[in-house]
Amino acid sequence: MTGIEESPRTDDEGSVLILTLAYGVLALVAILVCVAATSLYLSQKRLDALADAAALAAADGFELTVVEDAPVARLTSEGVHRQAQLLVAEVGGDASLVSASTPDGVSARVTVADEWHPPVLTLFVPDGIALRATATSRTALR
């Protein structure tokens, strides 16, 4: 013996690797959740734009009549539905027309629906979410 006692050594080797792996997995989960949230937000915005476009197209499907020597534009629920259905079928992708009608004869109210699926499947995000969007547009002529 040399007179110098060796202190009991704790073995910390490898604990930094475990922490690094844990933080890497946590960062990967955060990135995947952010990607899914962004995808959901963009899908809802696309559906909102589709509902707006369908309501605008439906509001232009008025029937022009003359009442007391003045032209009057009136919407019918059948005309609104027909115009909205044509637009949703043309540019809607997988979206479907839920309802299209006119509550007052001068406005078109359209509701469309779609289902969102995450771009990358993870355990932390649901597999699919039903989305809906409703828009109302008035005719330019009254």
C-alpha positions in Angstrom: 0.0 0.0 0.0 1.1 3.4 -0.9 -0.8 5.2 1.8 -3.2 6.8 -0.6 -6.5 5.2 -0.5 -8.5 5.0 -3.6 -12.1 6.3 -3.3 -14.9 4.1 -4.4 -15.5 4.9 -8.0 -19.0 5.3 -9.3 -19.4 4.2 -12.9 -21.1 7.0 -14.8 -20.0 5.7 -18.1 -22.9 5.3 -20.5 -25.4 7.5 -18.7 -24.8 10.3 -21.1 -25.7 8.0 -24.0 -29.0 7.1 -22.4 -29.9 10.8 -21.8 -28.9 11.6 -25.4 -31.1 8.8 -26.8 -34.0 9.9 -24.6 -33.8 13.5 -25.7 -33.5 12.4 -29.3 -36.7 10.4 -29.0 -38.4 13.3 -27.3 -37.3 15.7 -30.1 -38.5 13.2 -32.8 -41.9 12.9 -31.1 -42.2 16.7 -30.9 -41.3 17.1 -34.6 -43.9 14.4 -35.6 -46.6 16.1 -33.5 -45.8 19.5 -35.0 -45.9 18.0 -38.5 -49.3 16.5 -37.8 -50.7 19.7 -36.3 -49.5 21.7 -39.3 -51.1 19.2 -41.7 -54.4 19.3 -39.7 -54.4 23.1 -39.8 -53.7 23.3 -43.5 -56.4 20.7 -44.2 -59.0 22.7 -42.3 -57.9 25.9 -44.2 -58.3 24.1 -47.5 -61.8 22.9 -46.5 -62.7 26.4 -45.4 -61.6 27.7 -48.8 -63.6 25.0 -50.6 -66.7 25.9 -48.6 -66.2 29.6 -49.4 -65.8 28.9 -53.1 -68.9 26.6 -53.2 -71.0 29.2 -51.4 -69.8 31.9 -53.8 -70.6 29.7 -56.8 -74.0 28.8 -55.4 -74.8 32.4 -54.7 -74.2 33.1 -58.4 -76.8 30.5 -59.4 -79.7 32.9 -59.0 -82.8 33.0 -61.1 -83.6 36.5 -62.4 -87.3 37.5 -62.4 -89.1 40.8 -63.0 -91.3 42.0 -60.2 -93.2 45.3 -60.7 -90.9 46.3 -63.6 -87.7 45.7 -61.5 -85.4 42.7 -61.8 -85.1 40.6 -58.7 -82.5 37.8 -58.2 -83.8 34.9 -56.2 -82.0 31.8 -55.1 -83.6 28.4 -54.8 -82.3 25.6 -52.6 -82.2 23.3 -55.6 -80.1 25.8 -57.6 -77.8 26.4 -54.7 -77.3 22.7 -54.2 -76.7 22.1 -57.9 -74.1 24.8 -58.2 -72.3 23.8 -55.0 -72.3 20.1 -56.0 -70.7 21.0 -59.3 -67.9 23.0 -57.7 -67.2 20.4 -55.0 -67.1 17.6 -57.5 -64.7 19.5 -59.7 -62.2 20.8 -57.2 -63.1 19.2 -53.9 -60.9 16.1 -54.1 -62.1 13.7 -51.4 -64.4 16.3 -49.8 -68.1 15.9 -49.9 -71.0 18.3 -49.9 -73.0 17.9 -46.7 -75.7 20.5 -47.3 -76.4 23.5 -49.6 -79.5 25.6 -49.3 -80.7 29.2 -49.2 -82.2 30.3 -45.8 -83.7 33.5 -47.2 -83.6 33.5 -51.0 -80.6 35.8 -51.3 -78.0 33.9 -49.4 -76.4 30.5 -50.1 -75.2 28.4 -47.1 -72.9 25.5 -47.9 -71.4 22.9 -45.6 -68.6 20.5 -46.8 -66.9 17.7 -45.0 -63.7 15.7 -45.3 -61.5 13.5 -43.2 -58.0 14.3 -42.2 -55.3 11.6 -41.8 -51.8 12.4 -40.4 -49.0 12.4 -42.9 -46.9 10.1 -40.6 -48.6 7.6 -38.3 -47.6 7.9 -34.7 -48.9 6.8 -31.3 -49.4 10.4 -30.2 -51.8 11.6 -32.9 -55.2 10.1 -33.8 -55.5 8.2 -37.1 -58.2 10.4 -38.6 -60.4 13.4 -37.7 -63.6 14.4 -39.4 -63.5 18.0 -40.6 -66.4 20.3 -41.5 -66.6 23.8 -42.9 -69.6 26.0 -43.5 -69.7 29.2 -45.5 -72.4 31.7 -46.5 -72.5 34.0 -49.5 -75.1 36.6 -50.6 -76.0 37.2 -54.2 -74.6 40.3 -55.8 -78.1 41.3 -57.1 -81.1 41.9 -54.8 
